[in-house]
């Protein structure tokens, strides 16, 4: 009687811990951003975003190297992006980590729209954000896509007067990734 | 007996559960560990050692990027000690315009024409070593810049035979630079210069100089630059002085504007390194500027 109870309770703990530890990973997530200003359109992207998603706890964390962004209008522009605006030597990474608000089962196949609540760190400044995300669960892998905007002023990135017409104050960002176990 | 066993097994089960749970609560720190592992395996090439390819007169270790055309206009006004009559030199100016083009990120070519003695010049610059951190560590960037200059000013001595080859000048420079910090960069420029024609028998055809230069950023968009070329006494022309220049780099929305003071009026390697005659203490100072406009021709960066 005791023995079976012990075994049963241990099973519960064991499965709880395994379920809780179900973490999916990506190392080639994509981030695209665009700055649409009257005189210049600037686009850049990276496909080196790393991330983790805990399916059971619905926790997530993503990070990308600022100097991995490519596709600027000129090599000089990329240099200035790193040196003067993002200061990637001082703040090498951007990250977003937090929890999915909705109560849903991420092990069940389907398409969901969720809100990801967490801390967005950019240029060393953390902002609490809720980002609407489309999730697709398919046979244990999770794909997602999210669009949001970043206000440069919220992350202490000033726009010099001379480039006012060339740099938007609001940057459009798109993030995509496939997370696998 | 059963009770103890029960408690023990329950406890270990509970422990394993919390241990795993703790691992998952801090996804971010796991991720950071992976990233720092990545950083160790990747090689990061240092960028922006200097703001542009020229320090004041001479080259820096920087190249223009692949597919980038850089149109440069440089001015040196007359001597500041010319007084109010010449508006402190602003009445007289020499000018060089040039095109630099990046064939790859490590190899660039350039041509230019200077009003000073109606000189054409051409060069290439190749990065032999690149400063990097991470997996492959390299403390220095080393570039090699050979320059050829053709003086087309009509000969002042119409009686002597005017060979094409006597109008040619060759300069070879090794540029050894290092970005010491975000703000401070430093470089050494050993230089060898050869002229086919000298005016006196006693003058050497081969001249040797060593340059030192650096920059200190004053703000994100402004840096203070200085360069000095020391000519070896046995390998210099008579009555020439060593070129000393100080200037500012000012970044204005993607372009770099350079303002400077120098004791040299020439802008090609052989003129400012080997033919400078101005003396700072006598007020033979030339005010000048370089402006550049960058066009991206090739694929986007």
Interface residues (C-beta under 8 A of the other chain):
Chain A: X2 X3 X5 X6 X9 X10 X13 X14 X16 X17 X18 X20 X21 X23 X50 X51 X52 X54 X56 X57 X59 X60 X61 X62 X63 X65 X67 X70 X71 X72 X73 X74 X75 X76 X77 X78 X79 X80 X82 X83 X84 X89 X90 X93 X95 X97 X160 X162 X163 X166
Chain B: X2 X3 X5 X6 X9 X10 X13 X14 X16 X17 X20 X21 X23 X24 X25 X27 X28 X30 X31 X32 X34 X35 X38 X44 X47 X48 X64 X65 X66 X68 X102 X105 X182 X220 X221 X251 X252 X253 X254 X294 X296 X300 X301
